[in-house]
């Protein structure tokens, strides 16, 4: 069982400096936060996505994950992957 829940940092966690966040302070289960910063997703010199309407998922010990609205993604520039992933909160993801 995972013992880190964002309530207490483990002894090996580095203390963040002013203006930084620590992934050890994020809660479990994760929370979703609206993030209005302008997000850009590039591949080489190609802009794949751009949004100021992202959702940021914060989960203990994990870097923030940004989800963008489908309307802000250029799907014609993506190719389907043969693989898949699994998340205990979101389930199986394929595309």
Long-range contacts (C-beta under 8 A, 24 or more apart in sequence): 2-28, 2-60, 4-28, 4-60, 4-61, 5-60, 6-60, 23-60, 23-61, 23-62, 23-63, 24-60, 24-61, 26-58, 26-59, 26-60, 26-61, 26-62, 26-64, 27-58, 27-59, 27-60, 28-59, 28-60, 29-59, 29-89, 30-57, 30-58, 30-59, 30-60, 30-62, 30-89, 31-57, 31-58, 32-56, 32-57, 32-58, 33-57, 33-58, 35-66, 39-66, 39-68, 41-68, 41-73, 43-77, 46-77, 47-74, 48-73, 48-74, 48-77, 48-78, 49-73, 49-74, 59-89
